[in-house]
């Protein structure tokens, strides 16, 4: 029997808690019973299940089903409920210009593509920095959305109104489907959900969704003060979204997809004084609440390892993509769990025995003392072979044992005493504050005075429903 097949002698619930303990112990940089396997498997899961890229990106239910099939057949400890996260059904409903969608703009078996805007075609103009800084939410609705969408170009039109309703309802439908999917993973497969919530660095948001990389590169040289103020204006909202979407039990990490904030995309000075200056406070605020952040360091971030090493021990899990695993382990390994390091090119073009050898080396070096999670260097699309995916999984089971599963489990380290401070004031200080688009005080002026009933109830429900409009526009920016 392949080591990739689920054990059949344990109940799914026993398997789930065994895997959860293994995963959490490792993320706290402890020594589990063996190296956990947490593949961020996107289109490769679809291929294993017999689906095309178009099928799983346009019908998220098929994406969910592909993950369930992989969880049944592979000995994975944790996995993302649907790593093909950008549901193109919603992207089409909102008319988002920045995606090339399988089966519509690109081939049916090509992963969805991000369309980088030209410098002249950036979704935010340089002269609009002040507008963004003054009120980011209003800027997103009034300026950004009509520019990134084919459906919202004519404000107030039938087409735009219909798109709001369709895309808003679609977003709720999609997000509400994740809860049942996570339950299926647990109760049908004994598999843990690998991440919870969402975070991106303010500077990455400016480059990804507003100015484009070329526009941002010129701005950093010609108006860095505006870039810094814009990042500072985005900070409270990105922190709020990460905090409110975090795992209530503080076991599963919040991922941050790190894009182009490193050298050589930016200079050391811009990394230090803009990228890191507006990201580290968010990470600290999350850790103060007991939430770890998965630094999914896409590309090569070796130039900044010493800076990351200054973070509180255990506050992050650092994922190795193009970086040097040995150097990363030297600088970060004593304080943080590491993951990844299996090259995607090896998984696509190598032989299974080469994959096994590489994984064994990682386990015996980076993972020698625990604190290592087996995974590919980057998100696995449909170029990885199933044989190599299985070889990576089997290697963790075969070579990654530290102690017998029946041995007493170590106590899982928790955040240090005192790491329960309140949410920093800078998160809630902006006017309007994060979480609403139009504050209740502006709405209150339109209501009878005094109200014949309980005003606190009116305010609470107003804020809750306002929050839906807030989440809609920010998740278009962050998640789609």
C-alpha positions as CSV (number, residue, x, y, z in Angstrom):
1,X,0.0,0.0,0.0
2,X,1.3,3.5,-0.9
3,X,2.2,5.7,2.0
4,X,0.0,8.3,0.4
5,X,-3.2,6.4,1.1
6,X,-5.1,7.4,4.2
7,X,-4.7,5.1,7.2
8,X,-7.8,3.0,7.6
9,X,-7.5,1.8,11.2
10,X,-8.4,5.2,12.7
11,X,-11.6,7.1,12.7
12,X,-11.7,10.3,10.7
13,X,-12.0,12.3,13.9
14,X,-8.9,10.6,15.4
15,X,-7.0,11.2,12.2
16,X,-8.1,14.9,12.2
17,X,-6.9,15.6,15.7
18,X,-3.6,13.7,15.1
19,X,-3.0,15.8,12.0
20,X,-4.1,19.1,13.7
21,X,-1.7,18.5,16.6
22,X,1.1,17.6,14.2
23,X,0.4,20.8,12.1
24,X,0.1,23.2,15.0
25,X,3.1,21.8,16.9
26,X,5.2,22.2,13.8
27,X,4.0,25.8,13.2
28,X,4.9,26.7,16.7
29,X,8.4,25.5,15.8
30,X,8.1,22.3,17.9
31,X,8.9,18.7,17.2
32,X,5.9,16.7,16.1
33,X,5.7,12.9,15.6
34,X,6.7,13.5,11.9
35,X,7.0,16.2,9.3
36,X,3.5,17.3,8.2
37,X,2.5,17.6,4.6
38,X,0.7,20.8,3.6
39,X,0.6,21.1,-0.2
40,X,-0.9,24.2,-1.6
41,X,-2.4,22.3,-4.5
42,X,-4.3,24.4,-7.0
43,X,-4.8,23.2,-10.6
44,X,-2.9,20.0,-10.0
45,X,-5.7,18.9,-7.7
46,X,-8.1,19.5,-10.6
47,X,-6.0,17.4,-12.9
48,X,-5.9,14.6,-10.4
49,X,-9.7,14.7,-10.1
50,X,-10.1,14.7,-13.9
51,X,-11.2,18.4,-14.3
52,X,-9.9,21.1,-16.6
53,X,-8.7,24.5,-15.3
54,X,-11.9,26.0,-16.7
55,X,-14.1,23.7,-14.8
56,X,-12.6,24.3,-11.4
57,X,-12.1,28.1,-11.8
58,X,-15.5,28.7,-13.2
59,X,-17.4,26.3,-10.9
60,X,-16.0,26.4,-7.4
61,X,-18.0,23.3,-6.4
62,X,-15.8,21.3,-8.7
63,X,-12.8,22.9,-7.2
64,X,-14.1,21.8,-3.7
65,X,-14.7,18.3,-5.0
66,X,-11.2,18.1,-6.5
67,X,-9.7,18.9,-3.0
68,X,-11.9,16.3,-1.3
69,X,-10.7,13.6,-3.8
70,X,-7.1,14.5,-3.1
71,X,-7.7,14.4,0.7
72,X,-9.2,11.0,0.3
73,X,-6.3,9.6,-1.7
74,X,-3.3,11.3,-0.3
75,X,-1.9,11.4,3.3
76,X,-2.0,15.1,3.5
77,X,-2.2,16.7,7.0
78,X,-3.5,20.1,5.9
79,X,-4.6,21.6,2.7
80,X,-6.5,24.8,1.5
81,X,-10.2,24.0,0.9
82,X,-9.9,25.4,-2.6
83,X,-6.5,26.8,-3.7
84,X,-8.0,27.9,-7.1
85,X,-9.2,30.7,-5.0
86,X,-10.2,33.2,-7.6
87,X,-13.7,32.1,-8.6
88,X,-14.1,33.4,-12.1
89,X,-17.9,33.1,-12.0
90,X,-17.8,36.1,-9.6
91,X,-15.0,37.8,-11.6
92,X,-17.3,37.6,-14.7
93,X,-20.3,38.9,-12.7
94,X,-18.3,41.9,-11.6
95,X,-16.6,42.3,-15.0
96,X,-13.1,42.4,-13.6
97,X,-10.7,43.4,-16.4
98,X,-7.5,42.2,-14.7
99,X,-8.1,38.4,-15.1
100,X,-7.7,36.2,-18.1
101,X,-10.2,33.4,-17.5
102,X,-9.8,29.8,-18.7
103,X,-12.1,29.0,-21.5
104,X,-12.9,32.6,-22.2
105,X,-9.7,34.6,-22.6
106,X,-7.1,31.7,-22.4
107,X,-7.3,28.0,-23.2
108,X,-9.6,25.8,-21.1
109,X,-6.7,24.0,-19.5
110,X,-4.6,27.1,-18.8
111,X,-4.6,28.5,-15.2
112,X,-6.3,31.9,-14.8
113,X,-3.9,34.8,-15.7
114,X,-3.4,38.2,-14.1
115,X,-3.3,41.0,-16.6
116,X,-0.7,43.5,-15.6
117,X,-1.9,47.0,-16.6
118,X,0.4,49.2,-18.6
119,X,1.7,52.4,-17.0
120,X,-0.8,54.5,-18.9
121,X,-3.6,52.0,-18.2
122,X,-3.1,51.8,-14.4
123,X,-6.4,51.5,-12.4
124,X,-5.4,54.5,-10.3
125,X,-3.7,57.6,-11.6
126,X,-0.9,59.3,-9.8
127,X,-2.9,62.4,-9.2
128,X,-5.5,60.3,-7.3
129,X,-3.2,59.5,-4.4
130,X,-4.8,62.2,-2.2
131,X,-8.3,60.8,-2.9
132,X,-7.2,57.3,-1.8
133,X,-5.4,58.6,1.3
134,X,-8.4,60.7,2.4
135,X,-11.0,57.9,2.3
136,X,-9.9,54.5,0.9
137,X,-13.3,52.9,0.9
138,X,-15.0,55.8,-1.0
139,X,-12.1,55.8,-3.5
140,X,-12.6,52.1,-4.1
141,X,-16.3,52.4,-4.9
142,X,-16.3,55.7,-6.8
143,X,-13.0,55.6,-8.7
144,X,-11.4,52.2,-8.7
145,X,-14.3,49.9,-9.3
146,X,-15.7,51.6,-12.4
147,X,-12.2,51.5,-13.8
148,X,-11.4,47.8,-13.2
149,X,-14.9,46.6,-14.3
150,X,-16.7,46.4,-17.6
151,X,-20.0,46.3,-15.7
152,X,-19.6,49.4,-13.5
153,X,-18.4,51.9,-16.1
154,X,-21.8,53.7,-16.3
155,X,-22.6,54.4,-12.7
156,X,-26.3,53.9,-11.8
157,X,-27.1,52.1,-15.1
158,X,-29.3,49.0,-15.2
159,X,-26.2,47.0,-16.1
160,X,-24.2,48.4,-13.1
161,X,-27.0,47.9,-10.6
162,X,-27.5,44.3,-11.8
163,X,-23.8,43.7,-11.5
164,X,-23.8,44.9,-7.9
165,X,-26.6,42.5,-7.0
166,X,-25.2,39.6,-8.9
167,X,-21.6,39.9,-7.7
168,X,-22.5,40.7,-4.1
169,X,-24.8,37.7,-3.8
170,X,-22.3,35.5,-5.6
171,X,-19.6,36.6,-3.1
172,X,-21.8,35.6,-0.1
173,X,-22.6,32.3,-1.8
174,X,-19.0,31.5,-2.3
175,X,-17.7,32.5,1.1
176,X,-20.5,30.7,2.9
177,X,-19.6,27.5,1.0
178,X,-16.2,27.3,2.7
179,X,-17.6,26.3,6.1
180,X,-19.3,23.2,4.8
181,X,-16.2,22.4,2.7
182,X,-14.0,22.5,5.8
183,X,-16.4,20.3,7.6
184,X,-16.3,17.8,4.7
185,X,-12.5,17.8,4.8
186,X,-12.6,17.1,8.6
187,X,-15.4,14.5,8.8
188,X,-15.0,12.7,5.5
189,X,-11.2,12.8,5.2
190,X,-9.7,13.8,8.6
191,X,-7.9,16.7,6.9
192,X,-7.1,20.1,8.4
193,X,-7.8,23.4,6.7
194,X,-4.4,24.9,6.2
195,X,-5.1,28.7,6.3
196,X,-7.7,31.1,7.6
197,X,-8.2,34.7,6.6
198,X,-6.2,36.9,4.3
199,X,-3.5,39.6,4.4
200,X,-1.5,41.5,1.9
201,X,1.1,44.2,2.4
202,X,0.0,47.7,1.6
203,X,2.7,48.2,-1.0
204,X,1.8,45.0,-2.7
205,X,-1.8,46.2,-3.0
206,X,-0.7,49.4,-4.6
207,X,1.3,47.5,-7.1
208,X,-1.1,44.7,-7.7
209,X,-4.4,46.4,-8.0
210,X,-3.9,50.2,-8.2
211,X,-0.8,51.5,-9.9
212,X,0.6,48.4,-11.6
213,X,4.3,47.6,-11.1
214,X,5.6,50.1,-13.6
215,X,3.5,52.9,-12.2
216,X,4.5,52.1,-8.7
217,X,8.2,51.8,-9.6
218,X,8.1,55.4,-11.0
219,X,6.1,56.6,-8.0
220,X,8.7,55.2,-5.5
221,X,11.4,57.3,-7.2
222,X,9.4,60.4,-7.9
223,X,6.8,60.8,-5.1
224,X,7.8,58.3,-2.3
225,X,6.0,60.4,0.3
226,X,2.7,59.9,-1.4
227,X,3.3,56.1,-1.7
228,X,4.1,56.0,2.1
229,X,1.0,58.0,3.0
230,X,-1.1,55.7,0.8
231,X,0.3,52.6,2.5
232,X,-0.3,54.1,5.9
233,X,-3.9,54.8,4.8
234,X,-4.4,51.2,3.7
235,X,-2.8,49.7,6.9
236,X,-5.9,49.9,9.2
237,X,-8.2,48.3,6.7
238,X,-5.8,45.4,5.9
239,X,-5.2,44.8,9.6
240,X,-8.9,44.9,10.3
241,X,-9.7,42.4,7.5
242,X,-7.0,40.1,8.7
243,X,-8.1,40.3,12.4
244,X,-11.8,39.7,11.6
245,X,-11.1,36.8,9.3
246,X,-8.7,35.0,11.6
247,X,-9.2,31.6,13.2
248,X,-11.2,32.2,16.4
249,X,-9.1,29.4,18.1
250,X,-5.9,31.0,16.9
251,X,-4.5,27.7,15.6
252,X,-4.6,28.1,11.9
253,X,-2.4,30.9,10.4
254,X,-3.3,33.9,8.3
255,X,-1.6,33.8,5.0
256,X,0.1,36.8,3.4
257,X,1.0,36.4,-0.3
258,X,4.2,38.4,-0.6
259,X,4.7,39.7,-4.1
260,X,7.1,42.4,-5.2
261,X,8.2,44.2,-2.1
262,X,11.6,42.7,-2.1
263,X,15.0,43.6,-3.6
264,X,15.4,43.9,-6.6
265,X,11.8,44.9,-7.3
266,X,12.2,47.7,-4.8
267,X,15.4,49.2,-3.2
268,X,16.6,48.4,0.3
269,X,15.5,51.9,1.3
270,X,12.0,51.5,0.0
271,X,11.7,48.0,1.5
272,X,12.8,49.4,4.9
273,X,10.9,52.7,5.0
274,X,7.7,51.8,3.1
275,X,7.1,48.1,2.6
276,X,8.3,46.9,6.0
277,X,7.4,50.0,7.9
278,X,3.7,49.5,7.0
279,X,3.6,45.7,7.1
280,X,5.4,44.9,10.4
281,X,2.9,46.8,12.6
282,X,0.1,44.7,11.1
283,X,2.0,41.5,11.9
284,X,2.7,42.7,15.4
285,X,-1.0,43.5,15.9
286,X,-2.0,40.0,14.7
287,X,0.6,38.3,17.0
288,X,-0.6,40.5,19.9
289,X,-4.0,38.7,19.4
290,X,-2.3,35.3,19.2
291,X,-2.5,34.9,15.4
292,X,0.4,33.5,13.4
293,X,1.0,34.8,9.9
294,X,2.2,32.5,7.1
295,X,4.8,34.5,5.2
296,X,4.3,33.0,1.7
297,X,7.4,34.6,0.3
298,X,6.9,34.3,-3.4
299,X,10.2,34.8,-5.3
300,X,13.5,35.3,-3.5
301,X,13.5,37.2,-0.2
302,X,16.9,36.2,1.1
303,X,18.0,39.9,1.3
304,X,15.5,40.5,4.0
305,X,15.8,37.4,6.3
306,X,17.7,39.4,9.0
307,X,14.8,41.8,9.2
308,X,12.2,39.1,9.5
309,X,14.4,37.5,12.2
310,X,13.6,40.5,14.4
311,X,9.9,39.5,14.7
312,X,8.8,37.8,17.9
313,X,9.6,34.1,18.0
314,X,6.8,32.0,16.7
315,X,4.9,34.9,15.2
316,X,5.3,33.7,11.6
317,X,5.7,30.6,9.5
318,X,8.2,31.4,6.7
319,X,7.6,29.7,3.3
320,X,10.7,29.2,1.1
321,X,10.2,29.7,-2.6
322,X,13.3,30.7,-4.6
323,X,15.3,31.4,-1.5
324,X,18.2,29.2,-0.2
325,X,16.7,26.7,2.3
326,X,20.0,26.3,4.2
327,X,20.5,30.1,4.6
328,X,16.9,30.5,5.5
329,X,17.2,27.8,8.2
330,X,20.4,29.4,9.5
331,X,18.8,32.8,9.9
332,X,15.2,32.0,10.8
333,X,15.1,28.3,11.9
334,X,15.7,28.9,15.6
335,X,12.7,31.2,15.9
336,X,10.2,30.2,13.3
337,X,8.7,27.2,11.5
338,X,9.8,26.9,7.8
339,X,7.8,25.3,5.0
340,X,8.3,24.6,1.3
341,X,11.6,24.4,-0.6
342,X,10.6,21.6,-3.1
343,X,11.2,23.3,-6.5
344,X,8.1,23.4,-8.7
345,X,10.3,22.7,-11.7
346,X,11.5,19.5,-10.0
347,X,7.8,18.5,-9.4
348,X,7.0,19.2,-13.1
349,X,10.1,17.8,-14.9
350,X,12.0,15.7,-12.4
351,X,11.7,12.0,-11.7
352,X,10.0,10.6,-8.6
353,X,13.3,9.3,-7.2
354,X,14.8,12.8,-7.6
355,X,11.9,14.3,-5.8
356,X,12.2,11.8,-2.9
357,X,16.0,12.5,-2.6
358,X,15.4,16.3,-2.5
359,X,12.7,15.9,0.1
360,X,14.8,13.7,2.2
361,X,17.6,16.2,2.2
362,X,15.2,19.0,3.3
363,X,14.0,16.8,6.1
364,X,17.5,16.0,7.3
365,X,18.7,19.6,7.2
366,X,16.0,22.2,7.4
367,X,13.7,19.8,9.3
368,X,16.3,18.0,11.4
369,X,15.0,19.5,14.7
370,X,11.3,19.9,13.8
371,X,9.7,23.1,12.7
372,X,9.4,22.1,9.1
373,X,6.4,21.6,6.8
374,X,6.7,19.7,3.5
375,X,5.4,21.6,0.6
376,X,6.3,22.8,-2.9
377,X,8.2,26.1,-3.3
378,X,5.1,27.8,-4.8
379,X,1.5,27.1,-5.4
380,X,1.2,24.0,-7.6
381,X,-0.6,24.5,-10.8
382,X,-1.2,21.9,-13.4
383,X,2.4,21.3,-14.5
384,X,3.3,19.2,-11.5
385,X,3.0,15.4,-12.2
386,X,0.9,13.3,-10.0
387,X,3.7,10.8,-9.6
388,X,6.0,13.5,-8.2
389,X,3.2,14.9,-6.0
390,X,2.8,11.4,-4.5
391,X,6.6,11.1,-4.2
392,X,6.8,14.3,-2.2
393,X,4.0,13.1,0.1
394,X,5.5,9.6,0.6
395,X,8.9,11.1,1.4
396,X,7.5,13.0,4.3
397,X,5.9,9.9,5.7
398,X,8.9,7.7,5.1
399,X,11.8,10.0,6.1
400,X,10.1,12.5,8.4
401,X,9.4,10.6,11.6
402,X,10.7,12.1,14.8
403,X,9.0,9.8,17.2
404,X,6.3,7.2,17.2
405,X,2.7,8.5,16.9
406,X,1.9,6.7,20.1
407,X,4.5,8.6,22.0
408,X,3.2,11.4,24.3
409,X,2.4,14.6,22.4
410,X,4.4,17.6,23.3
411,X,2.7,20.6,24.8
412,X,1.9,23.0,21.9
413,X,3.7,26.3,22.5
414,X,1.3,29.3,22.7
415,X,2.0,33.0,22.4
416,X,4.0,34.4,25.3
417,X,2.1,35.7,28.4
418,X,1.0,39.2,27.8
419,X,0.5,38.8,24.1
420,X,-3.2,39.5,24.4
421,X,-3.1,43.3,24.2
422,X,-6.0,45.2,22.7
423,X,-6.2,46.1,19.1
424,X,-3.9,49.1,18.4
425,X,-5.7,52.4,18.2
426,X,-4.3,53.0,14.7
427,X,-6.5,50.2,13.4
428,X,-9.7,51.8,14.6
429,X,-8.7,55.5,14.4
430,X,-9.6,56.4,10.8
431,X,-12.8,58.3,10.0
432,X,-14.8,56.4,8.8
433,X,-13.3,53.5,10.8
434,X,-12.6,50.1,9.2
435,X,-15.6,47.8,9.0
436,X,-18.1,50.3,7.6
437,X,-18.6,52.4,4.5
438,X,-20.9,55.1,5.9
439,X,-20.8,55.5,9.7
440,X,-24.0,55.4,11.6
441,X,-23.7,59.0,12.8
442,X,-24.2,60.2,9.2
443,X,-27.3,58.0,8.9
444,X,-28.6,59.0,12.3
445,X,-29.3,62.5,11.1
446,X,-32.0,61.2,8.7
447,X,-33.9,59.3,11.5
448,X,-36.5,60.7,14.0
449,X,-35.1,62.4,17.1
450,X,-35.5,61.0,19.6
451,X,-36.1,57.4,18.4
452,X,-39.1,55.7,20.0
453,X,-37.1,52.5,20.5
454,X,-33.6,51.3,21.4
455,X,-31.1,53.3,19.4
456,X,-28.3,50.8,20.3
457,X,-30.1,48.1,18.3
458,X,-30.5,50.3,15.3
459,X,-26.8,51.3,15.4
460,X,-25.7,47.7,15.8
461,X,-27.7,46.3,12.9
462,X,-26.7,49.3,10.7
463,X,-23.1,48.6,11.3
464,X,-23.5,44.9,10.7
465,X,-25.2,45.4,7.3
466,X,-22.7,48.2,6.5
467,X,-20.0,45.7,7.1
468,X,-21.3,43.6,4.2
469,X,-20.7,46.5,1.8
470,X,-17.3,47.0,3.3
471,X,-16.3,43.4,2.9
472,X,-17.6,43.3,-0.7
473,X,-15.3,46.0,-2.0
474,X,-12.2,45.0,0.1
475,X,-12.5,41.3,-1.0
476,X,-12.6,42.4,-4.6
477,X,-9.3,44.0,-3.9
478,X,-7.8,41.3,-1.7
479,X,-9.3,38.0,-2.9
480,X,-10.5,38.4,-6.5
